Amino acid sequence: MSDPKFIDIVFVVVTGIIAYHGITYRSKEGQPSGVHMFFGSIALLYCLTVLGKDILGLF
């Protein structure tokens, strides 16, 4: 259960879900929230970094 590859995959999935929610979130009026987009972008950055570096071994 403490396999580093498994932990990396769980991290990528969770941060990917957070990034998707943050970037696509709209208020009741249909306007995007700056705070949601900001933290969604940070989550996407971490998601892609771990995916590329630890899982795929690209850099």
PDB file as gemmi writes it, atoms N, CA and C in Angstrom:
CRYST1    1.000    1.000    1.000  90.00  90.00  90.00 P 1                      
ATOM      1  N   MET A   1       0.819  -1.200   0.000  1.00  0.00           N  
ATOM      2  CA  MET A   1       0.000   0.000   0.000  1.00  0.00           C  
ATOM      3  C   MET A   1       0.859   1.259   0.000  1.00  0.00           C  
ATOM      4  N   SER A   2       2.101   1.168   0.430  1.00  0.00           N  
ATOM      5  CA  SER A   2       2.956   2.345   0.458  1.00  0.00           C  
ATOM      6  C   SER A   2       3.864   2.411  -0.772  1.00  0.00           C  
ATOM      7  N   ASP A   3       3.437   1.807  -1.860  1.00  0.00           N  
ATOM      8  CA  ASP A   3       4.195   1.848  -3.103  1.00  0.00           C  
ATOM      9  C   ASP A   3       4.228   3.291  -3.622  1.00  0.00           C  
ATOM     10  N   PRO A   4       5.411   3.852  -3.881  1.00  0.00           N  
ATOM     11  CA  PRO A   4       5.489   5.245  -4.330  1.00  0.00           C  
ATOM     12  C   PRO A   4       4.736   5.500  -5.645  1.00  0.00           C  
ATOM     13  N   LYS A   5       4.727   4.530  -6.536  1.00  0.00           N  
ATOM     14  CA  LYS A   5       4.022   4.705  -7.803  1.00  0.00           C  
ATOM     15  C   LYS A   5       2.514   4.827  -7.571  1.00  0.00           C  
ATOM     16  N   PHE A   6       1.980   4.022  -6.641  1.00  0.00           N  
ATOM     17  CA  PHE A   6       0.556   4.086  -6.306  1.00  0.00           C  
ATOM     18  C   PHE A   6       0.202   5.444  -5.708  1.00  0.00           C  
ATOM     19  N   ILE A   7       1.043   5.946  -4.824  1.00  0.00           N  
ATOM     20  CA  ILE A   7       0.812   7.245  -4.200  1.00  0.00           C  
ATOM     21  C   ILE A   7       0.852   8.350  -5.247  1.00  0.00           C  
ATOM     22  N   ASP A   8       1.784   8.263  -6.198  1.00  0.00           N  
ATOM     23  CA  ASP A   8       1.859   9.242  -7.268  1.00  0.00           C  
ATOM     24  C   ASP A   8       0.597   9.231  -8.130  1.00  0.00           C  
ATOM     25  N   ILE A   9       0.089   8.057  -8.443  1.00  0.00           N  
ATOM     26  CA  ILE A   9      -1.115   7.957  -9.261  1.00  0.00           C  
ATOM     27  C   ILE A   9      -2.316   8.538  -8.519  1.00  0.00           C  
ATOM     28  N   VAL A  10      -2.437   8.240  -7.230  1.00  0.00           N  
ATOM     29  CA  VAL A  10      -3.538   8.806  -6.432  1.00  0.00           C  
ATOM     30  C   VAL A  10      -3.409  10.324  -6.378  1.00  0.00           C  
ATOM     31  N   PHE A  11      -2.204  10.833  -6.205  1.00  0.00           N  
ATOM     32  CA  PHE A  11      -1.968  12.278  -6.165  1.00  0.00           C  
ATOM     33  C   PHE A  11      -2.374  12.937  -7.474  1.00  0.00           C  
ATOM     34  N   VAL A  12      -2.013  12.322  -8.597  1.00  0.00           N  
ATOM     35  CA  VAL A  12      -2.351  12.889  -9.902  1.00  0.00           C  
ATOM     36  C   VAL A  12      -3.865  12.899 -10.109  1.00  0.00           C  
ATOM     37  N   VAL A  13      -4.535  11.835  -9.717  1.00  0.00           N  
ATOM     38  CA  VAL A  13      -5.990  11.777  -9.878  1.00  0.00           C  
ATOM     39  C   VAL A  13      -6.676  12.834  -9.014  1.00  0.00           C  
ATOM     40  N   VAL A  14      -6.267  12.945  -7.765  1.00  0.00           N  
ATOM     41  CA  VAL A  14      -6.905  13.906  -6.854  1.00  0.00           C  
ATOM     42  C   VAL A  14      -6.643  15.342  -7.300  1.00  0.00           C  
ATOM     43  N   THR A  15      -5.410  15.670  -7.638  1.00  0.00           N  
ATOM     44  CA  THR A  15      -5.120  17.033  -8.081  1.00  0.00           C  
ATOM     45  C   THR A  15      -5.755  17.315  -9.437  1.00  0.00           C  
ATOM     46  N   GLY A  16      -5.911  16.307 -10.271  1.00  0.00           N  
ATOM     47  CA  GLY A  16      -6.606  16.501 -11.543  1.00  0.00           C  
ATOM     48  C   GLY A  16      -8.073  16.829 -11.334  1.00  0.00           C  
ATOM     49  N   ILE A  17      -8.705  16.163 -10.389  1.00  0.00           N  
ATOM     50  CA  ILE A  17     -10.109  16.459 -10.072  1.00  0.00           C  
ATOM     51  C   ILE A  17     -10.240  17.868  -9.495  1.00  0.00           C  
ATOM     52  N   ILE A  18      -9.336  18.237  -8.614  1.00  0.00           N  
ATOM     53  CA  ILE A  18      -9.355  19.588  -8.039  1.00  0.00           C  
ATOM     54  C   ILE A  18      -9.134  20.633  -9.121  1.00  0.00           C  
ATOM     55  N   ALA A  19      -8.194  20.378 -10.029  1.00  0.00           N  
ATOM     56  CA  ALA A  19      -7.922  21.319 -11.111  1.00  0.00           C  
ATOM     57  C   ALA A  19      -9.126  21.466 -12.033  1.00  0.00           C  
ATOM     58  N   TYR A  20      -9.758  20.362 -12.373  1.00  0.00           N  
ATOM     59  CA  TYR A  20     -10.939  20.416 -13.240  1.00  0.00           C  
ATOM     60  C   TYR A  20     -12.058  21.220 -12.587  1.00  0.00           C  
ATOM     61  N   HIS A  21     -12.306  20.960 -11.312  1.00  0.00           N  
ATOM     62  CA  HIS A  21     -13.352  21.694 -10.607  1.00  0.00           C  
ATOM     63  C   HIS A  21     -13.021  23.183 -10.533  1.00  0.00           C  
ATOM     64  N   GLY A  22     -11.781  23.508 -10.200  1.00  0.00           N  
ATOM     65  CA  GLY A  22     -11.394  24.908 -10.048  1.00  0.00           C  
ATOM     66  C   GLY A  22     -11.443  25.687 -11.345  1.00  0.00           C  
ATOM     67  N   ILE A  23     -11.054  25.065 -12.435  1.00  0.00           N  
ATOM     68  CA  ILE A  23     -11.001  25.774 -13.712  1.00  0.00           C  
ATOM     69  C   ILE A  23     -12.384  25.881 -14.353  1.00  0.00           C  
ATOM     70  N   THR A  24     -13.245  24.901 -14.157  1.00  0.00           N  
ATOM     71  CA  THR A  24     -14.566  24.926 -14.800  1.00  0.00           C  
ATOM     72  C   THR A  24     -15.666  25.482 -13.905  1.00  0.00           C  
ATOM     73  N   TYR A  25     -15.368  25.878 -12.664  1.00  0.00           N  
ATOM     74  CA  TYR A  25     -16.380  26.367 -11.731  1.00  0.00           C  
ATOM     75  C   TYR A  25     -16.998  27.668 -12.228  1.00  0.00           C  
ATOM     76  N   ARG A  26     -18.311  27.776 -12.111  1.00  0.00           N  
ATOM     77  CA  ARG A  26     -19.041  29.002 -12.424  1.00  0.00           C  
ATOM     78  C   ARG A  26     -19.999  29.299 -11.280  1.00  0.00           C  
ATOM     79  N   SER A  27     -20.204  30.571 -10.995  1.00  0.00           N  
ATOM     80  CA  SER A  27     -21.160  30.957  -9.959  1.00  0.00           C  
ATOM     81  C   SER A  27     -22.583  30.809 -10.506  1.00  0.00           C  
ATOM     82  N   LYS A  28     -23.564  31.103  -9.660  1.00  0.00           N  
ATOM     83  CA  LYS A  28     -24.963  31.003 -10.096  1.00  0.00           C  
ATOM     84  C   LYS A  28     -25.273  31.962 -11.242  1.00  0.00           C  
ATOM     85  N   GLU A  29     -24.543  33.056 -11.305  1.00  0.00           N  
ATOM     86  CA  GLU A  29     -24.737  34.026 -12.390  1.00  0.00           C  
ATOM     87  C   GLU A  29     -23.990  33.634 -13.661  1.00  0.00           C  
ATOM     88  N   GLY A  30     -23.182  32.592 -13.595  1.00  0.00           N  
ATOM     89  CA  GLY A  30     -22.439  32.128 -14.756  1.00  0.00           C  
ATOM     90  C   GLY A  30     -21.049  32.717 -14.902  1.00  0.00           C  
ATOM     91  N   GLN A  31     -20.591  33.437 -13.890  1.00  0.00           N  
ATOM     92  CA  GLN A  31     -19.278  34.067 -13.941  1.00  0.00           C  
ATOM     93  C   GLN A  31     -18.229  33.166 -13.292  1.00  0.00           C  
ATOM     94  N   PRO A  32     -17.040  33.103 -13.865  1.00  0.00           N  
ATOM     95  CA  PRO A  32     -15.973  32.308 -13.233  1.00  0.00           C  
ATOM     96  C   PRO A  32     -15.449  33.026 -11.986  1.00  0.00           C  
ATOM     97  N   SER A  33     -14.989  32.240 -11.027  1.00  0.00           N  
ATOM     98  CA  SER A  33     -14.432  32.785  -9.795  1.00  0.00           C  
ATOM     99  C   SER A  33     -12.911  32.830  -9.924  1.00  0.00           C  
ATOM    100  N   GLY A  34     -12.341  33.971  -9.628  1.00  0.00           N  
ATOM    101  CA  GLY A  34     -10.887  34.128  -9.729  1.00  0.00           C  
ATOM    102  C   GLY A  34     -10.126  33.233  -8.768  1.00  0.00           C  
ATOM    103  N   VAL A  35     -10.666  33.070  -7.570  1.00  0.00           N  
ATOM    104  CA  VAL A  35     -10.003  32.231  -6.567  1.00  0.00           C  
ATOM    105  C   VAL A  35     -10.024  30.773  -7.001  1.00  0.00           C  
ATOM    106  N   HIS A  36     -11.165  30.300  -7.514  1.00  0.00           N  
ATOM    107  CA  HIS A  36     -11.243  28.921  -7.999  1.00  0.00           C  
ATOM    108  C   HIS A  36     -10.275  28.697  -9.161  1.00  0.00           C  
ATOM    109  N   MET A  37     -10.200  29.649 -10.077  1.00  0.00           N  
ATOM    110  CA  MET A  37      -9.288  29.500 -11.212  1.00  0.00           C  
ATOM    111  C   MET A  37      -7.831  29.508 -10.762  1.00  0.00           C  
ATOM    112  N   PHE A  38      -7.517  30.334  -9.787  1.00  0.00           N  
ATOM    113  CA  PHE A  38      -6.145  30.418  -9.283  1.00  0.00           C  
ATOM    114  C   PHE A  38      -5.707  29.086  -8.671  1.00  0.00           C  
ATOM    115  N   PHE A  39      -6.515  28.563  -7.750  1.00  0.00           N  
ATOM    116  CA  PHE A  39      -6.138  27.311  -7.099  1.00  0.00           C  
ATOM    117  C   PHE A  39      -6.281  26.118  -8.043  1.00  0.00           C  
ATOM    118  N   GLY A  40      -7.197  26.186  -8.999  1.00  0.00           N  
ATOM    119  CA  GLY A  40      -7.290  25.147 -10.014  1.00  0.00           C  
ATOM    120  C   GLY A  40      -6.046  25.108 -10.891  1.00  0.00           C  
ATOM    121  N   SER A  41      -5.522  26.275 -11.211  1.00  0.00           N  
ATOM    122  CA  SER A  41      -4.298  26.341 -12.015  1.00  0.00           C  
ATOM    123  C   SER A  41      -3.095  25.797 -11.255  1.00  0.00           C  
ATOM    124  N   ILE A  42      -3.026  26.092  -9.967  1.00  0.00           N  
ATOM    125  CA  ILE A  42      -1.944  25.548  -9.141  1.00  0.00           C  
ATOM    126  C   ILE A  42      -2.048  24.027  -9.072  1.00  0.00           C  
ATOM    127  N   ALA A  43      -3.262  23.513  -8.880  1.00  0.00           N  
ATOM    128  CA  ALA A  43      -3.463  22.060  -8.828  1.00  0.00           C  
ATOM    129  C   ALA A  43      -3.085  21.421 -10.158  1.00  0.00           C  
ATOM    130  N   LEU A  44      -3.434  22.066 -11.272  1.00  0.00           N  
ATOM    131  CA  LEU A  44      -3.072  21.536 -12.591  1.00  0.00           C  
ATOM    132  C   LEU A  44      -1.559  21.510 -12.770  1.00  0.00           C  
ATOM    133  N   LEU A  45      -0.880  22.526 -12.299  1.00  0.00           N  
ATOM    134  CA  LEU A  45       0.579  22.565 -12.388  1.00  0.00           C  
ATOM    135  C   LEU A  45       1.207  21.396 -11.630  1.00  0.00           C  
ATOM    136  N   TYR A  46       0.754  21.158 -10.399  1.00  0.00           N  
ATOM    137  CA  TYR A  46       1.276  20.031  -9.622  1.00  0.00           C  
ATOM    138  C   TYR A  46       0.909  18.693 -10.257  1.00  0.00           C  
ATOM    139  N   CYS A  47      -0.306  18.596 -10.770  1.00  0.00           N  
ATOM    140  CA  CYS A  47      -0.753  17.360 -11.415  1.00  0.00           C  
ATOM    141  C   CYS A  47       0.147  17.017 -12.605  1.00  0.00           C  
ATOM    142  N   LEU A  48       0.378  17.975 -13.467  1.00  0.00           N  
ATOM    143  CA  LEU A  48       1.203  17.723 -14.650  1.00  0.00           C  
ATOM    144  C   LEU A  48       2.669  17.511 -14.303  1.00  0.00           C  
ATOM    145  N   THR A  49       3.149  18.177 -13.261  1.00  0.00           N  
ATOM    146  CA  THR A  49       4.539  17.993 -12.840  1.00  0.00           C  
ATOM    147  C   THR A  49       4.782  16.578 -12.339  1.00  0.00           C  
ATOM    148  N   VAL A  50       3.905  16.092 -11.469  1.00  0.00           N  
ATOM    149  CA  VAL A  50       4.067  14.733 -10.939  1.00  0.00           C  
ATOM    150  C   VAL A  50       3.844  13.709 -12.040  1.00  0.00           C  
ATOM    151  N   LEU A  51       2.877  13.960 -12.910  1.00  0.00           N  
ATOM    152  CA  LEU A  51       2.626  13.034 -14.020  1.00  0.00           C  
ATOM    153  C   LEU A  51       3.848  12.933 -14.923  1.00  0.00           C  
ATOM    154  N   GLY A  52       4.398  14.058 -15.318  1.00  0.00           N  
ATOM    155  CA  GLY A  52       5.533  14.048 -16.231  1.00  0.00           C  
ATOM    156  C   GLY A  52       6.833  13.592 -15.603  1.00  0.00           C  
ATOM    157  N   LYS A  53       7.056  13.973 -14.367  1.00  0.00           N  
ATOM    158  CA  LYS A  53       8.347  13.692 -13.723  1.00  0.00           C  
ATOM    159  C   LYS A  53       8.381  12.306 -13.085  1.00  0.00           C  
ATOM    160  N   ASP A  54       7.406  11.987 -12.257  1.00  0.00           N  
ATOM    161  CA  ASP A  54       7.473  10.762 -11.457  1.00  0.00           C  
ATOM    162  C   ASP A  54       6.846   9.560 -12.152  1.00  0.00           C  
ATOM    163  N   ILE A  55       5.762   9.771 -12.885  1.00  0.00           N  
ATOM    164  CA  ILE A  55       5.084   8.631 -13.494  1.00  0.00           C  
ATOM    165  C   ILE A  55       5.624   8.325 -14.881  1.00  0.00           C  
ATOM    166  N   LEU A  56       5.706   9.342 -15.739  1.00  0.00           N  
ATOM    167  CA  LEU A  56       6.161   9.090 -17.108  1.00  0.00           C  
ATOM    168  C   LEU A  56       7.680   9.185 -17.257  1.00  0.00           C  
ATOM    169  N   GLY A  57       8.354   9.860 -16.332  1.00  0.00           N  
ATOM    170  CA  GLY A  57       9.807   9.978 -16.374  1.00  0.00           C  
ATOM    171  C   GLY A  57      10.312  10.832 -17.524  1.00  0.00           C  
ATOM    172  N   LEU A  58       9.575  11.869 -17.888  1.00  0.00           N  
ATOM    173  CA  LEU A  58       9.968  12.706 -19.026  1.00  0.00           C  
ATOM    174  C   LEU A  58      11.105  13.657 -18.706  1.00  0.00           C  
ATOM    175  N   PHE A  59      11.143  14.182 -17.495  1.00  0.00           N  
ATOM    176  CA  PHE A  59      12.214  15.112 -17.115  1.00  0.00           C  
ATOM    177  C   PHE A  59      12.597  14.920 -15.689  1.00  0.00           C  
TER     178      PHE A  59                                                      
END                                                                             
